């Protein structure tokens, strides 16, 4: 029988934590034929004991606390963050996530009373992580929302001089009236004086950008879907803001403030005061999967960032480039990032890496085994490997169904590798 991880909500924070069993853990002797085949293809079957970690529940179940404030493709699953922290740390311990993505680790650290340090190279990720871990009273946010609506409605046309930069053809992705509406909304938000409140509404604004554009919302990659474009952004913005206000205002007051900073994990930091964490969580981009600066390009440019600049600091993952030889550059980048991340681990601390292999032209590329081999001379020892089968409701599954057989891309389970620092 599988082990089921269950989180019971604390008193007075019922909306902040899940009430259902959200993670099933099975031993290797229960693996399906497909899971056994992937284990063999990974070339890691004899490296450590294996398990299968299956995330359960609907998307709604996984959107507890502030996890659902922004749809982030390839998001680190909250139940896995919960399990890792519950298994390898105790309240008050330090957890570090140096590729924090949408901020999942920070939210779980608050709920589990752990100290958390998050970093990323994307300004969107840093903004998401901050907003999702910063409780603000419902009264303050509702008052600000009323002010924003009033400003937006006070003029027929925006007076803002802001224009998104870095996007080749704005009209390709947005209707003319949508562009004007987004400009009005952005300038209405920018007039808020409180930075925390301004950042909160910037996230809601960013969550609306893809929805009102000509781009499909069903896949991570940008494809035109003109039928779904919306000219007037305010109603969608208000609806999403009202839901997010309920989530953010229900966050428990954190015992430990989540610290967030920009960092390129590939770069060595000289004379750095290492934090000696009990747990480091890493969920990097996968080789030949998502290039996050491109996936989030519309949001980035409307927030005032050039996504091409963000790309310069990303791991070399070669999305859409079907050359297996390029995997060596990805492995090189990731090995350096992992070594740098491990410097923050105390002795016997755990580094949990969620990552995946790839399939190119029908051939399985054992990316993760290549990475482990690259780390052989370090002080990290692998002690467990878990398969993470994707769910049918996840963007990762949608992506895998578009790229199978002899086509380019990934059609695989993820791996969670547990390393112990010697």
C-alpha positions as CSV (number, residue, x, y, z in Angstrom):
1,X,0.0,0.0,0.0
2,X,1.3,3.5,-0.8
3,X,2.1,5.9,2.0
4,X,-0.2,9.0,1.8
5,X,1.0,12.3,3.0
6,X,-1.8,14.3,4.7
7,X,-1.7,17.9,5.8
8,X,-4.2,18.9,8.5
9,X,-5.0,22.6,8.6
10,X,-4.3,24.5,11.8
11,X,-7.0,26.3,13.6
12,X,-8.0,29.7,12.0
13,X,-6.0,29.1,8.9
14,X,-8.4,26.7,7.1
15,X,-8.0,28.5,3.8
16,X,-4.2,28.5,4.0
17,X,-3.5,24.8,4.1
18,X,-4.7,21.6,2.2
19,X,-7.2,19.3,3.8
20,X,-6.7,16.4,1.4
21,X,-4.1,13.7,1.0
22,X,-1.9,15.1,-1.7
23,X,1.1,12.8,-2.1
24,X,1.2,9.1,-2.6
25,X,4.6,7.3,-2.0
26,X,5.2,3.8,-3.3
27,X,8.2,1.5,-3.0
28,X,10.0,0.1,-6.0
29,X,8.3,-3.3,-5.8
30,X,4.9,-1.6,-6.7
31,X,6.3,0.0,-9.9
32,X,4.3,-0.4,-13.1
33,X,5.9,-1.8,-16.3
34,X,6.2,1.7,-17.6
35,X,7.9,3.0,-14.4
36,X,10.3,0.0,-14.4
37,X,11.2,0.7,-18.0
38,X,11.9,4.4,-17.3
39,X,14.0,3.4,-14.3
40,X,16.1,1.1,-16.6
41,X,16.4,3.8,-19.3
42,X,17.6,6.3,-16.8
43,X,20.8,4.2,-16.2
44,X,20.4,5.0,-12.5
45,X,18.6,1.8,-11.3
46,X,21.5,0.6,-9.2
47,X,22.6,4.0,-7.7
48,X,20.2,4.1,-4.8
49,X,16.8,2.8,-3.6
50,X,13.8,4.0,-5.7
51,X,10.3,5.2,-4.9
52,X,7.4,6.7,-6.8
53,X,6.0,10.0,-5.6
54,X,2.6,10.8,-7.1
55,X,1.0,14.2,-6.5
56,X,-2.8,13.7,-5.9
57,X,-5.7,16.1,-5.9
58,X,-7.1,18.5,-8.5
59,X,-5.6,21.8,-9.5
60,X,-8.0,23.4,-7.1
61,X,-6.7,21.2,-4.3
62,X,-3.1,22.3,-5.1
63,X,-4.1,26.0,-5.1
64,X,-4.4,26.3,-1.4
65,X,-2.8,29.3,0.4
66,X,-1.3,31.5,-2.3
67,X,-0.2,28.8,-4.6
68,X,-2.9,29.6,-7.2
69,X,-2.4,33.4,-7.4
70,X,-0.5,33.1,-10.7
71,X,-0.5,30.3,-13.2
72,X,3.1,29.3,-13.6
73,X,4.0,26.6,-16.2
74,X,6.2,23.9,-14.8
75,X,5.5,24.9,-11.2
76,X,7.2,22.9,-8.4
77,X,4.4,20.8,-6.8
78,X,3.6,22.1,-3.3
79,X,3.0,18.5,-1.8
80,X,6.6,17.6,-2.7
81,X,7.9,20.8,-1.0
82,X,5.8,19.9,2.0
83,X,7.1,16.3,2.1
84,X,10.8,17.4,1.7
85,X,10.6,19.9,4.5
86,X,8.6,17.6,6.8
87,X,11.1,14.7,6.3
88,X,14.4,16.5,6.3
89,X,13.9,19.6,8.5
90,X,12.2,20.6,11.8
91,X,10.5,24.0,12.6
92,X,13.1,26.8,12.7
93,X,15.5,25.0,10.3
94,X,16.8,26.9,7.2
95,X,15.6,25.9,3.7
96,X,17.1,27.4,0.5
97,X,15.6,27.4,-3.0
98,X,18.0,29.2,-5.3
99,X,15.9,28.6,-8.4
100,X,12.6,29.5,-6.8
101,X,10.4,29.8,-9.8
102,X,6.9,30.7,-8.6
103,X,7.9,30.7,-4.9
104,X,6.4,27.3,-3.9
105,X,9.1,26.7,-1.3
106,X,8.6,30.0,0.3
107,X,4.9,29.5,0.8
108,X,5.4,26.0,2.3
109,X,8.2,27.4,4.6
110,X,5.7,29.9,6.1
111,X,3.1,27.2,6.6
112,X,5.6,24.8,8.2
113,X,7.5,27.5,10.1
114,X,10.9,27.1,8.4
115,X,13.4,29.9,7.6
116,X,13.6,30.3,3.8
117,X,16.0,32.0,1.4
118,X,14.8,32.2,-2.1
119,X,16.6,33.5,-5.3
120,X,16.2,33.4,-9.0
121,X,17.4,35.2,-12.2
122,X,13.9,36.2,-13.3
123,X,12.4,39.4,-11.9
124,X,9.0,37.8,-12.4
125,X,9.9,34.9,-10.1
126,X,11.2,37.3,-7.5
127,X,8.0,39.3,-7.6
128,X,5.8,36.2,-7.4
129,X,7.8,34.8,-4.5
130,X,7.5,38.1,-2.6
131,X,3.8,38.6,-3.1
132,X,2.9,35.0,-2.3
133,X,4.8,35.1,1.0
134,X,3.7,38.6,2.2
135,X,0.4,38.8,4.1
136,X,-1.5,42.1,3.7
137,X,-4.8,42.8,5.3
138,X,-8.0,42.4,3.2
139,X,-9.1,46.0,4.1
140,X,-5.9,47.6,2.8
141,X,-6.0,45.6,-0.5
142,X,-9.7,46.2,-1.1
143,X,-9.2,50.0,-0.5
144,X,-6.3,50.0,-3.0
145,X,-8.4,48.0,-5.5
146,X,-11.2,50.6,-5.3
147,X,-8.6,53.4,-5.9
148,X,-7.1,51.6,-8.9
149,X,-10.6,51.1,-10.5
150,X,-11.4,54.8,-9.9
151,X,-8.2,55.9,-11.6
152,X,-8.7,53.5,-14.5
153,X,-12.2,54.8,-15.1
154,X,-11.4,58.5,-14.8
155,X,-10.0,58.9,-18.3
156,X,-10.9,57.5,-21.6
157,X,-7.3,57.0,-22.7
158,X,-4.2,56.5,-20.7
159,X,-1.7,59.3,-20.3
160,X,1.1,56.8,-19.5
161,X,4.3,57.1,-21.5
162,X,5.1,53.4,-20.7
163,X,5.6,51.2,-23.7
164,X,6.7,47.5,-23.5
165,X,10.2,47.0,-24.8
166,X,11.8,43.9,-26.2
167,X,8.7,42.4,-27.9
168,X,9.2,42.6,-31.7
169,X,5.6,43.1,-32.6
170,X,3.2,44.1,-29.8
171,X,0.3,44.1,-32.3
172,X,1.0,40.5,-33.1
173,X,0.1,39.5,-29.5
174,X,-2.4,42.1,-28.5
175,X,-5.4,43.9,-30.0
176,X,-5.0,47.7,-30.2
177,X,-7.7,48.3,-27.6
178,X,-6.1,45.7,-25.3
179,X,-2.8,47.6,-25.4
180,X,-4.4,50.8,-24.4
181,X,-6.4,49.0,-21.6
182,X,-3.2,47.4,-20.2
183,X,-1.4,50.7,-20.3
184,X,-4.2,52.4,-18.3
185,X,-4.3,49.5,-15.8
186,X,-0.5,49.5,-15.3
187,X,-0.4,53.3,-14.7
188,X,-3.3,53.1,-12.3
189,X,-1.4,50.5,-10.2
190,X,1.9,52.4,-10.3
191,X,0.3,55.3,-8.5
192,X,-0.1,53.3,-5.3
193,X,2.4,54.5,-2.8
194,X,2.8,51.4,-0.7
195,X,5.3,49.1,-2.4
196,X,3.9,45.8,-1.0
197,X,0.4,46.8,-2.2
198,X,1.8,47.9,-5.6
199,X,3.7,44.6,-6.0
200,X,0.6,42.6,-5.1
201,X,-1.4,44.3,-7.9
202,X,1.5,44.0,-10.3
203,X,1.3,40.2,-9.9
204,X,-2.5,40.3,-10.6
205,X,-1.8,42.5,-13.6
206,X,0.8,40.0,-14.8
207,X,-1.6,37.2,-14.4
208,X,-4.1,39.0,-16.7
209,X,-1.6,39.7,-19.5
210,X,-1.6,36.3,-21.1
211,X,-5.4,35.9,-20.6
212,X,-6.3,39.0,-22.5
213,X,-3.6,38.6,-25.3
214,X,-3.9,36.7,-28.5
215,X,-1.8,33.9,-27.1
216,X,-3.3,30.6,-26.0
217,X,-3.5,30.1,-22.2
218,X,-3.5,26.3,-22.5
219,X,0.2,25.7,-23.2
220,X,3.4,27.1,-21.9
221,X,4.7,28.1,-25.3
222,X,3.2,31.1,-27.0
223,X,0.9,30.2,-29.8
224,X,-1.7,32.5,-31.4
225,X,-5.3,32.0,-30.3
226,X,-7.0,35.2,-31.5
227,X,-10.5,34.1,-30.6
228,X,-9.7,34.3,-26.9
229,X,-8.3,37.9,-27.0
230,X,-10.0,40.4,-24.8
231,X,-10.1,44.2,-25.3
232,X,-11.2,45.3,-21.9
233,X,-8.9,44.1,-19.1
234,X,-10.4,45.7,-16.0
235,X,-13.2,43.1,-15.3
236,X,-10.8,40.2,-15.4
237,X,-8.2,42.1,-13.3
238,X,-10.8,42.9,-10.6
239,X,-12.1,39.3,-10.5
240,X,-8.6,37.9,-10.1
241,X,-7.7,40.5,-7.5
242,X,-10.7,39.8,-5.4
243,X,-9.8,36.1,-5.3
244,X,-6.1,36.8,-4.6
245,X,-7.0,39.2,-1.8
246,X,-8.7,36.4,0.0
247,X,-5.7,34.2,-0.3
248,X,-3.0,36.7,0.6
249,X,-4.9,38.1,3.6
250,X,-5.4,34.6,4.9
251,X,-1.7,33.8,5.0
252,X,-0.5,33.2,8.6
253,X,1.8,35.8,10.0
254,X,5.2,34.3,9.2
255,X,7.3,33.4,12.2
256,X,10.3,33.8,10.0
257,X,10.4,36.3,7.1
258,X,11.1,34.8,3.8
259,X,14.3,36.4,2.3
260,X,14.3,36.9,-1.5
261,X,17.2,38.1,-3.7
262,X,18.5,37.9,-7.3
263,X,21.2,35.3,-7.9
264,X,22.6,33.5,-10.9
265,X,23.4,30.1,-9.3
266,X,26.0,29.3,-12.0
267,X,28.2,32.2,-10.8
268,X,30.6,31.7,-7.9
269,X,30.2,34.2,-5.1
270,X,33.5,35.1,-3.4
271,X,33.8,35.7,0.3
272,X,30.1,34.7,0.7
273,X,28.7,34.0,4.2
274,X,27.1,30.6,3.6
275,X,23.9,29.9,5.5
276,X,24.4,26.2,6.3
277,X,20.9,25.1,5.5
278,X,19.4,21.8,6.5
279,X,17.7,21.5,3.1
280,X,18.3,22.9,-0.4
281,X,15.6,22.4,-3.0
282,X,16.4,22.7,-6.7
283,X,13.8,22.6,-9.5
284,X,15.7,23.9,-12.5
285,X,14.6,24.1,-16.1
286,X,15.0,20.8,-17.9
287,X,17.2,20.2,-20.9
288,X,15.0,20.7,-24.1
289,X,11.9,21.7,-22.1
290,X,10.9,25.2,-21.2
291,X,12.9,28.5,-21.7
292,X,11.2,30.5,-19.0
293,X,12.2,33.9,-20.3
294,X,10.3,33.0,-23.5
295,X,7.3,31.4,-21.7
296,X,6.8,34.5,-19.6
297,X,7.9,37.0,-22.2
298,X,4.6,38.8,-22.4
299,X,4.4,39.2,-18.6
300,X,8.0,40.3,-18.3
301,X,7.7,43.1,-20.9
302,X,4.5,44.5,-19.5
303,X,6.2,44.6,-16.1
304,X,9.0,46.7,-17.6
305,X,11.7,44.0,-18.2
306,X,13.4,42.9,-21.3
307,X,13.1,39.1,-21.4
308,X,16.2,38.9,-23.6
309,X,18.3,40.3,-20.7
310,X,16.8,37.7,-18.4
311,X,17.7,34.9,-20.9
312,X,21.4,35.8,-20.5
313,X,21.4,34.4,-17.0
314,X,19.4,31.3,-17.6
315,X,20.7,27.7,-17.7
316,X,21.6,26.7,-21.3
317,X,18.7,24.2,-21.9
318,X,18.4,24.4,-25.7
319,X,14.6,24.3,-26.1
320,X,13.5,23.3,-29.6
321,X,17.1,22.6,-30.7
322,X,17.3,18.9,-31.5
323,X,21.0,18.3,-31.1
324,X,21.8,15.8,-28.3
325,X,25.4,17.0,-28.3
326,X,24.2,20.2,-26.6
327,X,23.3,18.3,-23.5
328,X,26.9,18.7,-22.3
329,X,26.4,22.5,-22.0
330,X,23.3,22.0,-19.9
331,X,25.1,19.4,-17.7
332,X,28.0,21.8,-17.3
333,X,25.8,24.6,-16.2
334,X,23.7,22.5,-13.8
335,X,26.7,20.8,-12.2
336,X,28.2,24.2,-11.5
337,X,24.9,25.4,-10.1
338,X,24.5,22.3,-7.8
339,X,28.0,22.7,-6.5
340,X,27.4,26.3,-5.6
341,X,24.0,25.5,-4.1
342,X,25.6,22.7,-1.9
343,X,27.9,25.3,-0.4
344,X,24.9,26.5,1.6
345,X,24.3,23.0,3.1
346,X,25.5,22.1,6.6
347,X,27.2,18.8,7.1
348,X,24.7,15.9,6.5
349,X,22.3,18.4,5.0
350,X,20.1,17.3,2.1
351,X,19.9,18.7,-1.5
352,X,16.7,17.6,-3.2
353,X,16.9,18.0,-7.0
354,X,13.7,17.6,-9.2
355,X,14.8,17.2,-12.8
356,X,14.1,15.1,-15.9
357,X,15.7,13.3,-18.9
358,X,14.7,13.9,-22.5
359,X,13.9,12.0,-25.7
360,X,15.3,13.3,-29.0
361,X,14.2,11.6,-32.3
362,X,13.0,8.6,-30.4
363,X,16.2,8.1,-28.4
364,X,16.3,8.4,-24.6
365,X,19.0,10.8,-23.5
366,X,20.1,10.0,-19.8
367,X,20.6,13.7,-18.9
368,X,20.4,13.1,-15.2
369,X,22.9,10.2,-15.1
370,X,25.3,12.4,-17.0
371,X,24.8,15.1,-14.4
372,X,25.4,12.6,-11.5
373,X,28.6,11.4,-13.2
374,X,29.7,15.1,-13.4
375,X,29.1,15.4,-9.6
376,X,31.0,12.2,-8.7
377,X,34.0,14.0,-7.2
378,X,31.9,16.3,-5.0
379,X,30.9,15.9,-1.4
380,X,27.3,15.0,-2.4
381,X,26.2,11.4,-2.1
382,X,22.9,10.2,-3.6
383,X,20.8,8.2,-1.2
384,X,17.4,8.0,-2.8
385,X,15.7,8.5,-6.2
386,X,12.0,9.0,-6.7
387,X,10.0,8.9,-10.0
388,X,7.3,11.6,-10.1
389,X,4.6,10.6,-12.7
390,X,2.9,13.7,-14.2
391,X,-0.9,14.1,-13.8
392,X,-3.2,14.5,-16.7
393,X,-4.2,18.0,-15.5
394,X,-0.6,19.4,-15.5
395,X,1.1,21.5,-18.2
396,X,4.0,19.0,-18.1
397,X,1.6,16.3,-19.2
398,X,0.1,18.5,-22.0
399,X,3.7,19.2,-23.2
400,X,4.6,15.5,-23.1
401,X,1.6,14.6,-25.3
402,X,2.6,17.2,-27.9
403,X,6.1,15.8,-28.0
404,X,6.3,12.0,-28.1
405,X,7.5,9.3,-30.4
406,X,10.0,10.6,-33.0
407,X,9.1,14.2,-32.3
408,X,11.3,16.6,-30.4
409,X,11.0,16.9,-26.6
410,X,10.0,15.2,-23.4
411,X,7.6,12.3,-22.6
412,X,8.9,11.2,-19.2
413,X,8.3,11.2,-15.5
414,X,10.4,13.6,-13.4
415,X,13.0,12.4,-11.0
416,X,13.5,13.7,-7.4
417,X,17.1,12.9,-6.4
418,X,18.0,13.1,-2.7
419,X,21.7,14.0,-2.1
420,X,23.3,14.0,1.3
421,X,26.3,16.2,2.0
422,X,29.1,14.1,3.3
